[in-house]
Amino acid sequence: MAQLPANDYLTLHEIIQQARLNLGNHAWHYIAGGAETETTMRRNRWSIDRLALRPRVLCDVGDTDAGIDWFGRRLRLPILFAPVGGLEHFWEGGPIPVTQAAEEFGVPHMLSSVCACDVGEVARSAPEALKLFQLYVHGDPQWVDDTLDRVIELGFEQVCLTVDTAVYSRRERDLAQRNIRRANVPGRHWQAKLTWKDIDRVRSRIRVPLILKGIATADDARLAVEHGVDAVYVSNHGGRQLDHGQGTMEVLPEVVDAVDGRARVIVDGGFCRGTDVVKALCAGADLVGIGRLQCAALAAGGKPTVLRLLELLESEIRIAMALAGAASRADLGRRHLAVSESMLPTHTWGAFPMLNDDLSAPPR
């Protein structure tokens, strides 16, 4: 497949194919892999595919609006570019082209604190973007305070603490490639010491929305709300931390019920298609995080291809909403979902049956 101009991509799977051609094995399998047996990663995809959509007909969907309001900002799509460490491995400038594409299209980007970049340069590159900052705690409370104060001053409007990485997992694709990443990052032991007291301390001193990423049970969702968290982020790190966990779409309904409208809800984990996003909205999510697909688009062609990814996702979302009988997110609900049998394989790119083979398989 020759390199295509961004506007020539007509399907999402073409973007993934180009990314595979452009990337070496280390970067590719960093995208494609999960922890140990990759069971959690596969369950993410399975938990989406096992849900069928139940359409309603004869509804006025002549003016379908896929946008949502998010803490005072109007978003064109209910999509968040999820935090991904190491974006610099996929395209020159790392997170900058992603943030710029997010600004131009009208969706948020959550910058990972382990991207090798100048955070100020990222902020200046897209001054009008809705920029969120995700923090791994690699220092003492003063380090946390100093880091958050700086990014808020730079224009990041919301901050997120990731709480599912107390220890670094065994990512066997990376290990098999001898691609050793971040297991021994200085200060990493501070992440293992995090407790709800730390959440209280952060909440008491910042005045921007606080998000917790890595919630996977109703019990922790309730605690998050009780501790003043503004948004609960349902995630299992794309299946890259605890192996043999549940898929996030299995967990999402119980989290939504536990939150009970007292906080916003984000979800990620295997979401690759417009129908995936619509299913999450039906189950009660406000935003859907796009991780691996973001990396693929960046690797396939930088900012223009990231923008093309958003255009294709928007088309898929609007079509799925209209055919389900929904003119807006408010029209979607659990009545549109039914548990059924998955028809697709559960590997990383199983949502794209037109790919020639399982591109996520390790090389022989």
C-alpha positions in Angstrom: 0.0 0.0 0.0 1.6 3.3 -1.1 1.4 6.3 1.2 -2.0 8.0 0.7 -2.8 11.7 1.0 -4.9 12.1 4.1 -8.1 12.8 2.2 -7.7 9.6 0.1 -8.3 7.4 3.1 -11.9 6.1 2.7 -11.8 3.6 5.6 -10.2 3.4 9.0 -8.6 0.1 8.2 -6.5 1.8 5.4 -5.1 4.1 8.1 -4.1 1.1 10.2 -2.5 -0.6 7.2 -0.4 2.5 6.5 0.7 2.7 10.1 1.9 -0.8 10.0 4.0 -0.1 6.9 5.5 3.0 8.5 6.4 1.6 11.9 9.1 -0.8 13.0 8.3 -3.8 15.2 9.1 -2.0 18.5 6.6 0.9 18.0 4.0 -1.3 16.3 3.8 -3.9 19.0 3.9 -1.2 21.7 0.6 -0.1 20.1 -0.8 -3.6 19.6 0.1 -5.4 22.8 -1.2 -5.9 26.2 -0.1 -7.4 29.5 0.9 -11.1 29.8 -1.7 -13.2 28.1 -3.5 -10.1 26.7 -6.8 -11.5 28.0 -7.9 -8.1 29.4 -7.1 -6.5 26.1 -9.1 -9.1 24.2 -12.0 -8.8 26.6 -12.1 -5.0 25.9 -12.9 -5.8 22.3 -15.2 -8.7 23.1 -17.2 -6.6 25.6 -18.0 -4.1 22.8 -18.6 -6.7 20.1 -21.0 -8.7 22.2 -23.4 -5.8 22.4 -25.9 -5.5 19.5 -27.7 -2.3 18.6 -31.5 -2.2 18.7 -32.7 0.5 16.3 -35.8 2.6 16.4 -37.5 3.7 13.2 -39.6 6.6 12.0 -37.7 9.1 14.1 -36.8 12.5 12.8 -33.0 12.2 12.3 -32.8 14.7 9.5 -30.4 16.9 11.6 -28.3 14.5 13.7 -26.0 16.2 16.2 -23.1 14.1 17.6 -21.8 16.9 19.8 -21.9 17.2 23.6 -21.3 19.8 26.2 -18.3 19.1 28.5 -17.6 21.4 31.5 -18.7 24.5 29.6 -17.1 23.6 26.2 -19.0 22.4 23.2 -17.4 19.3 21.6 -18.0 18.3 18.0 -17.8 14.6 18.9 -18.1 12.7 22.2 -14.4 11.7 21.7 -11.3 12.2 23.7 -7.8 11.6 22.4 -6.7 9.4 25.3 -3.3 9.9 27.0 -0.6 7.8 25.3 2.9 7.8 26.5 5.6 7.8 23.8 3.7 9.6 21.0 7.1 10.8 19.9 7.8 7.3 18.6 5.1 7.6 16.0 5.6 11.0 14.4 7.9 14.0 14.7 6.6 16.4 17.3 4.9 13.6 19.2 1.8 15.0 20.8 1.8 18.4 19.0 0.1 17.2 15.8 -2.5 15.4 17.9 -3.2 18.5 20.0 -3.4 20.6 16.8 -5.8 18.2 15.1 -7.9 18.2 18.2 -8.0 22.0 18.3 -8.9 22.2 14.6 -11.7 19.6 14.8 -13.1 20.4 18.2 -12.4 17.5 20.4 -10.1 17.3 23.6 -6.7 15.8 23.9 -5.4 14.4 27.2 -1.6 14.7 27.2 0.3 12.0 29.0 2.9 13.1 31.5 5.3 10.5 30.1 5.4 11.9 26.6 9.0 13.1 25.9 8.0 16.6 25.1 8.1 20.2 26.2 4.7 20.7 27.8 4.8 24.4 27.3 5.5 23.9 23.6 2.5 21.6 23.3 0.3 24.2 25.0 1.5 27.0 22.8 1.1 24.9 19.6 -2.7 24.8 20.0 -3.8 27.7 22.3 -7.6 27.2 21.7 -7.6 23.4 22.1 -9.3 21.8 25.1 -6.2 20.4 26.7 -6.3 18.0 29.5 -3.2 16.7 31.4 -2.8 13.2 32.7 -0.3 12.7 35.5 1.7 9.7 36.7 2.8 10.4 40.2 6.6 10.1 40.1 7.4 12.4 43.0 6.4 13.5 46.5 3.3 15.7 47.2 5.3 18.9 46.5 6.4 17.5 43.1 2.7 16.8 42.3 1.7 20.3 43.4 4.4 21.9 41.4 3.6 19.9 38.3 -0.1 20.5 38.4 0.3 24.2 39.1 2.6 24.5 36.1 0.3 22.7 33.6 -2.7 24.6 34.8 -0.8 27.9 34.3 0.1 26.8 30.8 -3.6 26.4 29.9 -4.5 22.8 30.6 -8.1 23.1 31.7 -8.6 19.8 33.4 -6.2 17.3 35.1 -6.3 13.6 35.5 -4.5 11.2 37.9 -4.0 7.7 36.6 -4.7 5.2 39.4 -4.3 1.8 37.8 -0.5 1.7 37.6 0.6 1.0 41.2 3.2 -1.2 39.6 4.3 -1.6 36.0 2.9 -4.7 34.3 4.7 -7.4 32.3 4.1 -6.5 28.7 5.3 -9.6 27.0 5.2 -8.3 23.4 7.6 -5.5 24.5 9.8 -7.9 26.5 9.9 -10.4 23.5 11.1 -7.5 21.3 13.6 -6.5 24.0 11.8 -3.2 24.0 12.1 -2.3 27.7 10.1 0.8 28.6 9.5 2.7 31.8 9.6 -0.1 34.4 12.4 1.7 36.2 11.4 5.3 35.8 12.9 7.4 38.6 10.3 8.1 41.3 8.0 5.4 40.1 7.6 4.0 43.7 5.4 7.1 44.5 2.7 5.8 42.3 2.4 2.7 44.4 1.9 4.8 47.5 -1.2 6.7 46.2 -4.3 6.6 48.4 -7.6 8.4 48.6 -5.9 10.8 51.0 -3.8 12.0 48.1 -6.9 12.5 46.0 -8.4 14.6 48.8 -5.3 16.7 49.0 -5.2 17.4 45.2 -8.9 18.1 45.1 -8.6 20.6 47.9 -6.0 22.8 46.2 -6.9 22.8 42.5 -9.8 24.7 41.0 -10.1 22.9 37.7 -12.0 19.6 37.0 -10.3 16.5 38.4 -10.5 13.2 36.6 -9.5 9.8 37.9 -8.4 7.3 35.2 -8.3 3.6 35.8 -11.7 3.0 37.6 -12.9 -0.5 37.0 -15.5 -1.2 39.7 -18.7 0.4 41.0 -17.2 0.6 44.5 -14.3 2.7 43.4 -16.6 4.9 41.3 -18.7 5.7 44.4 -15.5 6.5 46.4 -14.3 8.8 43.6 -17.6 10.8 43.7 -17.4 10.9 47.5 -13.9 12.3 47.3 -15.0 15.1 45.0 -13.8 13.8 41.6 -15.5 15.5 38.7 -15.1 12.8 36.1 -14.7 9.0 36.5 -12.6 7.5 33.7 -13.4 3.8 33.2 -10.2 2.2 31.9 -7.9 -0.8 32.3 -5.1 0.8 30.5 -6.1 -0.8 27.2 -5.5 -4.2 28.8 -1.9 -3.2 29.5 -1.9 -3.4 33.3 -3.9 -6.1 35.2 -4.3 -9.2 33.1 -7.5 -11.3 33.3 -9.6 -8.2 34.1 -13.0 -7.4 32.7 -13.6 -5.5 29.5 -14.5 -1.9 30.1 -17.9 -2.2 28.4 -18.7 -4.9 30.9 -17.8 -2.5 33.7 -19.3 0.7 32.3 -23.0 0.2 33.3 -22.2 -0.5 36.9 -20.0 2.5 37.1 -22.6 4.8 35.5 -25.2 3.5 38.0 -22.8 4.1 40.9 -22.0 7.6 39.8 -25.7 8.3 39.4 -25.2 11.6 37.6 -22.9 13.1 40.3 -19.8 13.1 38.0 -19.1 12.7 34.3 -18.0 9.4 32.9 -15.3 8.6 30.3 -14.5 5.2 29.0 -11.7 3.7 26.8 -10.5 0.3 25.9 -10.7 -1.1 22.4 -13.0 1.5 20.9 -12.2 1.7 17.2 -15.5 2.4 15.3 -18.3 4.8 15.3 -20.7 2.0 16.4 -18.3 1.4 19.4 -18.7 5.0 20.4 -22.5 4.9 20.0 -22.7 1.7 22.2 -20.7 3.5 24.9 -23.1 6.5 24.8 -26.1 4.1 25.0 -24.5 2.6 28.2 -24.2 6.0 29.8 -20.7 7.3 28.9 -20.1 11.0 28.2 -16.8 10.7 26.4 -15.0 7.8 24.7 -11.2 7.7 24.7 -9.4 6.8 21.5 -5.9 5.4 22.1 -4.5 2.9 19.8 -6.4 4.3 16.8 -4.9 7.7 17.6 -1.4 6.2 17.5 -2.1 4.5 14.2 -3.4 7.7 12.6 -0.4 9.7 13.8 2.0 7.0 12.5 0.2 6.9 9.2 0.6 10.5 8.3 0.8 13.0 11.2 -1.8 15.8 11.8 -3.6 15.5 8.4 -4.3 11.8 9.0 -5.3 12.4 12.6 -7.9 14.9 11.2 -9.0 12.3 8.6 -9.4 9.8 11.4 -11.8 12.2 13.1 -13.7 12.8 9.9 -14.2 9.1 9.3 -15.2 8.5 13.0 -17.7 11.4 12.8 -19.3 9.9 9.6 -19.6 6.5 11.3 -21.0 7.9 14.5 -23.6 10.1 12.7 -24.7 7.2 10.5 -25.0 4.8 13.5 -27.0 7.4 15.5 -29.4 8.1 12.6 -30.0 4.4 11.8 -30.6 3.8 15.5 -33.2 6.5 15.5 -31.3 9.1 17.5 -30.9 12.7 16.5 -28.7 13.5 19.5 -27.0 11.8 22.4 -30.0 12.5 24.6 -32.0 10.1 22.4 -29.6 7.1 23.1 -30.1 4.8 26.1 -29.7 1.2 27.2 -32.9 0.3 25.4 -30.8 0.5 22.3 -28.5 -2.3 23.5 -28.9 -6.1 23.7 -26.4 -8.8 24.6 -25.7 -10.9 21.6 -23.0 -13.2 20.2 -19.8 -11.5 18.9 -19.2 -12.2 15.3 -15.6 -10.7 15.2 -12.2 -12.0 16.3 -11.0 -10.4 19.6 -7.5 -9.4 18.6 -6.4 -5.7 18.8 -7.7 -4.8 15.3 -10.6 -7.2 15.3 -13.0 -4.4 14.5 -11.6 -4.3 11.0 -12.4 -7.6 9.2 -11.1 -6.2 5.9 -7.5 -6.2 7.1 -5.7 -9.0 5.4 -4.6 -10.7 8.6 -4.1 -10.2 12.3 -1.7 -7.3 12.2 -1.3 -7.4 15.9 0.3 -10.9 15.9 3.9 -11.0 16.9 6.4 -11.8 14.2 7.5 -15.4 13.8 
